[in-house]
């Protein structure tokens, strides 16, 4: 049975919820909490600092070590992590080249964009690797290793173990969203390519199948989807009985009263009720008491193209964070941002060791860094929350699909900015690689491809930084986050104890 809301006007002349939603002329958001205006009796406890997360994810990789990471001469501190495994770290210091500040050929931008202040809030991490031998692996970014092309020593096997990605784990965790008031979209899933964000078919119950989340690449459509309608001076009618309540009895009778219904169909019913409940919550996420407080927010004038489209999406993220419509975003980036015609995969990524293709890879990723990553960071940094900025309460993480050798996941780069409300120390370059000559990736020598710490450890630390306790995502057989299986060759190449230590805090930046 499916309930359909009536479309006709109410007999008593009052505006129906459907009419109100259709007729709202603008999009109005709630103001952020202003600590200075809080009652004095709340000062002792301090204002609540809500955390935010953004995953920026680029296809391929292929940028050579010295083009992607700052010079190793700056790694002035060292510590033994495991027997024979010494990691190094040092402060991030930008080198001024005139009009630009640069950490390396890829991580560079105009000096008024890559400021020393932003450098102090960044981290550049090297030495993370996937413990599975997987070729094309878009699931690496956020932990669903099953999202791969079936190649590599473990690709096909990993497809049998799908998992929700960390953005969805956060989005459906009561530890992250302690209140859903005003939240229109738990996770803003955007970008130029699908297949990066995955969640349960029934996320409230953490049950059912693992499904791909649809991606929205239009800034204007995303704006319309997540911003709370309002601004009308007309009285807001009290909400009617929930749609879920109207069909609940029929659902229970069908699900539990028929001996013929299969377990699969029971799950489908559960999934449907979960989606219906979330839809009802989204419709009701319109607090009348605060509908005017934020003022009219400008809708993006268009969808833009290339870098401008990603910059407009950044604008939507920031305004949503300020006004509480959402606190999580994941964005895929697979459009070449430098002039190019042909097959990027075959002619550039696969030939990255050649000077011409390497120049294109550096140019493209430099645009990602300056035009998307730093664009978002600067917009977050401009929001003053009283003693700290919105960037300080956010973690923006840029990850690539693979390392310097396309399809290989030894030493996959991670660039972050923001401290997640103080959970991460910032302003450092960390090299976690296990520089044992016998551990270097055997098929590509001299390119810095060494294992170090498992990717699961990075993902688990991100979840903890966002306030998710390990009891919500770790099991006895899975340390950190991500399917816990290890190829024999990768175990042999890894330092003794490093794989088993995937639950540990990240050295140098946590604790």
N, C-alpha and C positions, 0 to 999 in steps of 0.2 A: 504494500500500500504506500502510495506517495501522496503527501499533503501538498496542496497548491494554495498559496495565499490568494485571497480575493483581490482583484484589481479595481473594483468599483469604489467610488467615493463613499465615505462613511455617511450613514443616514443622519447622524447628529450634526453634520457640517464640519466636524473637526478634521484636521489634516491627518491622513493615515501615514504610517511609517514609510510605506512604499512611495507615497507622494512626496514626503519630506526628502527622502534619499534622492529621488529623481529630480526634485526641483531645487536642491541646494545649489546656489550660484557660485560658491567658492569653496576652498578647502582651508579649514581652520584647525590649528593645532594648539595644544596646551603649552604654556610656558614651562621652562625647566624649573627645578627647585632652586630658589635663590637663598643661599645660606644666611645672608645678612638679614633677611626678612623673617627668619624662623623665630618662633617664640623663645624667650630666654631660657625657659625650662628645658629646651631641647639641646642647648649648646653643649652641655656636659657630655652628652652621648656623641656629639658630632653629627654632621649631615651624612645621609646615606649617599655613598658614591657608587652609582650603578655602573657596571662595566659594559663594554661594547667590544665586538669582535668583527673584523673584516678579513676575509681570505681573498687575496688576489692570486690568480693561478694562470700561468702561461704554459702553452704547449711546448713540447720539445725541450731544449736546453742547448747544449752544444757550445756554450761560451767557454773558451779555454780558461784554465785556472787563473793565470795572471791577468786576464781581462775581466774576471768576475770578482776576484777577492782582493782586498788591500794587501800591500807588500808584507811579507812575513817578517821583515825587519822590525815591524811594530809590535810583534808578539814577544814582549819583554818579560812575561811571567809564565811559569810552568808549574804543573802539578801532575803527579802520577795518579792515574785513575784506576788502572789495573796493572798486574805484573807486566812490565815491559811496555806499557801504554802510557806515554806522557803527553798530556794535552797542554796547549799554550793559549795565552790570551794577552791582549793589550788594548790600550785605549784607541778608539777611532779618532783619527785626526785627518781632517781634510787638507789637501794640498792646493794652494791657490795657484792657478795657471793664468791669471789675468782676469778675464771675464768669467771664468768658471772656478768652482771648487770641485775637487775630485778626490774620491777614495780609491778609485781604480778607473780604467777606461770605460767600464759600463756604468759604475755608480758615480756619475758626475752630472752637474747641472750648473746653471748660471749662479753666480755667487750670492745673488739676492734671493735665490730659491733654495739652494742647498746651503743654508746658513749653519754657523757653528752651533747655534741653539738646537736645530733639528738633528745635526750629527750627534749631539749629546743624548738624543732620545732614540737613536737607532741601535740595532745590533746586526752584525754580519756574522753568520754561523756557517762553518764548514765542517765536514766530517760525518754527516748523517747518511745512512744508507738503508735501503729496503733489504730485509732479510730474505726476500724471495727473488729469484731470478725471473724478472718479468720485463717484457719488451715495452710496447706502448702501454702506459700505465697511468691514465688520468685519475684513477682512484687513489694514487699515492698521495696526492695533495692533502686530502682530509680523511684518509683511513679506510676507504672501501677498496681494498686491493683487488676485489673481484671485478672491478671495472677496468678490464684490460683487453687486449686484442687476442689473447689465447696463445701468444708466442712466449718464448723463453722457457727455461727449465721448469718453471712453476706456474706459468700463465694460465694454462687450462685448468690445473688443479685448484688454483686460487678462486676461479669463478664459482666454485661450489660453496664458498664461504663468504657470501655477501654480508656487509655490515652497514649500519647507518653511518653517515659521515659526521665529523665532529660538529659541524654547524647545526645539524639536526639534533644531535645529542644535547647540545646547549639549549636549542630552541624549545625542546620539550622537557627540559629539566626543571623541577620546582626549585632547585637550588639557584638557578640562573634567573628565571622569571618568577620571583616571589609574588608578584602581583601582575595580573594581565590587564589592569585598568588602562584603557586607551590603546592597547597594543592591537594593531590591525594585521600585522604580519610578523609571525615569530621569527622568520628568516626571510630576508630579501634575496632571492636566488636570481641572479642576473648574469649577463655576459653574452659573448658572441658564439658560444658553443654549449650544447647540452652535455649531460653525462658526467657532471662533477658532484652534484649534491644528491644524496640518497637517504631515504628514511623508511621507517616501518609503514606498512599499509594501515595499521591502527596505532599511531604513535602514542596516544594517551595510555594504551595498555602495553605498549612496547611489544606488540605481537603482530603476526601475519607475515607477509612477504616483504622483502626489501625492494622498494620501488624508486625509480628515478624521479626527481622533482623537476617540474617544468621550469624553463628559464625564460625570463622576460628581459628583452634587450631594448625596450623602448623606455627612455626616461619619463616621457609623458604618461604612458600607461602605468608604469610603476608608481608615479606620483598619484594617479587616480586610485590605484589599488590600496595604497597604504595610508593616505592622509584622511583624517576623520572629517566628514562633511559637517558643516555647521555655519554659524554666523547669522542665522535667521533670528529675528526678534520674536517670531511666533512661538507660543508655548509648545514645549516638546511633550507629546502625548506619552503617557506611561506605556512601557512595552507590553504587548500582549503576551499571553501564555506562550512559552517557548515551543517552537515547532517540534523539538525533540519530545517534549511532554505529550504532544498530540499523537505522536506515532509510537510512543514507548510501549503502550499496552499491546498494540498489534505486533510490535517487534518481539516482545517477550512471548506472546502466544505462539508466534510462528517459530521462533528459535527453540523454545523449550518444550513446546507442546506436540511436536511432530517427531515420531520415531524414524521417519523416512529421511529427514534432512541430514545431509552428509556433514562431516566435520569441516570440509572445505567451504560448503555453503554457509555454515555457522560463522566461519571466519569472515566470509564476505558480508554477512549481515552485521557483524561486529564492526568491520571496517566502515561500512556505510553509516552506522550510527555515530561512529567517531567523527567522520567527516561532517555529518549533519550538525553535531554538537559544536565543532570548531567554526562552522559557517555561522551558526546562531551567535556564537561569542563575538565573531568579527562584526556582525550586523549591529550588535548591541554595544560595541566599543565606541560609544559616543556620549561621553559624560556631559550632560546638559549644563552642569554647574560651571564648567570650564570651557564651553564651546567658543567663547569670544576672546579668551585671554591671550591667544597667540597672534591674533590679527590675521589678515589675509596673507597667505604665503604664495609667492609667485610661482605659477606652474611653468615648467620649462617651455620656452617659446617654440621649441622644435625638438627633434630627436638627435640632431647633429650627425656627424660622420667622422669616422676615424677617432683620433684623440678627443675631439670635442664631444663625441657621444659618451665616452667614458668619463669625461670631466662633468658632464651633466648628470650622469648616474651618481658620481661623487657628491654633487650638490644635494641630490635626493637623500643619499645616506645620511649626510650631516644634519639636514633639517629633520629627518625622521629621528635621529639620535637625540637631538635637542628637545624635541617635543614628545618623545616617548611612544611614537607609532611603531617603532621596531628598534632592536638593539644589536642585530646580527645581520651581516651581509656577506654573500659569497659571489665573486665575479670572475668568470672565465675570460681569458684574452687570447684569441688565436688569430686575429687579423694582423697581417704584416703592417707595421707602422712606418716603414721606409719604402721608397719607390721600388717596386718589384713586380715582374710579371713572369708567370710560370708556376712550377710546383715548388713551393717552399719546402715541403717535406723531402722531395727527392733532390732538388738542385741546391738547397741551402743546408738544411739540417743534416742530411746524409754526407755532405761534403764539408762539414764544419772545420776540418783540419786544414783546408785550403784557404789561402789568404783572402780571396774574393768573398766566398761564402762566410768566412769568419768575420769579415768587416760588416756584412749585412746583419749577422747575428748580434754583434756588439751594438750596431746602430739601432736595431729594433728594440733590444732590451734596454738600451739607454733611454729610449722614448718611453718605454713602460715605467722606468724608474722616475724620470723627471716629469713626464706628462700625466701619469696616473697615480703612482705611489706617492710622490712628493706633493702632487696636486691635492690629494686627499689629506695628507698629513698637514699641509699648511691650512686647509680649511678647518680641520679639527682643532689645530693649534690656535686659530683665531677666536675660538669660543672660550671666553674667560668665565670660569665657574667659581671664582673667588679663591685665589691662592693656588689654583691649578687650572689646567685647561682640559677641554674635552679630549684632546689627544692623550693626556696623561691617564685618563680613565679608559682608554681604548688600546687594543692590540691590533695593529695592521700587520699581516704576515704575507709576504710575497714569496711564493714557492714556484719552482719549475718542475716540469715533468721528469726530467732526467739530468744527468751531469754533463761534463764536457764532451763525453762520447755519447751521441744520440742513442737512445734505447738502454743506456746503462745507468744504474742507480747507485754507484759508488760516489760519495761526495756531492750530493745534490745540494745546491745553494739554498739558503734561507736568509731573507732580509726582513727584519722587523722594525717597527717604529711604534713608540708608545709603551708604557710600562704596565698596562692592565691594572691600573689603580695601585701601583707600587709592587705588584707581584713579581715583576722582572726588573733586575738592574739593567741599566742601559748605557750606551756609549762605548760598547766593547766589540772587538773582533775576536771570536773564539775559533780555534782550530782543534777539533776533537779527533783528528785522524790518527789512526794507528799506523805509524810510519815504519812498519816492518817490511823490509824488501820482499819478503815472501808473501806479503799480503796485497801487494799492488795488483790491480786488475790485470789478469794474465794476458788478455787479448789486446790491451792498449797500454803501452809502457810510456813513461815520461810525461804523462798528462795530469799527474796529481790524483789519480783515481785510487784512493785507499779507503777501506772501511773505517769506521770510527765508533759512533754510537748508533743504535738502531732507530729507525724512523718512528717506531712505536713510542720511544722515549720522548721524542719531541712532541708528538701528538698528545700524549698523556700529560705532559707539562703544560701545554696550552689549555687543556680542559681544567686542570687544577688552578691555573692562573685565573680562569674565568669563574672560579668558585664552585666547580663541580667536584664533589668528593670522589675519591677513587672507588669507593664502594658502589658508586652508580655505574661505573664502566669497566672496572677490572674484574677478572675472574682468576681462579687459581692457575689456569693454564695460559692466561693472556696477560702479560705484563705491558704496561703502557696502554696504547690503544692501537688496534689494528689486528687482523688475523695473525695469531702467533704460531707461525711455522717458519722453519729455517732450512734453506738449501744446505746440503752437506758442504759444498765448496765455500759458501759464505760463512758457515760456522768455522771451518778450518782457517779462513782468512781473518776472522774476528779475534780480538784479544780475549784471553781467558776471563770469563765472568761478565763481559760487556753485554752480551745478549740477555743473560739472566738478570742484569741490573737495570732493565728497561723501566722499572718503577722509580728509579732514583731521581731526585731533583737534578736539573741541568747544571753541571758545574759552571761556576763563575757568574751565572746570572740569576740563579734561584737560591735562596737561603743565605 
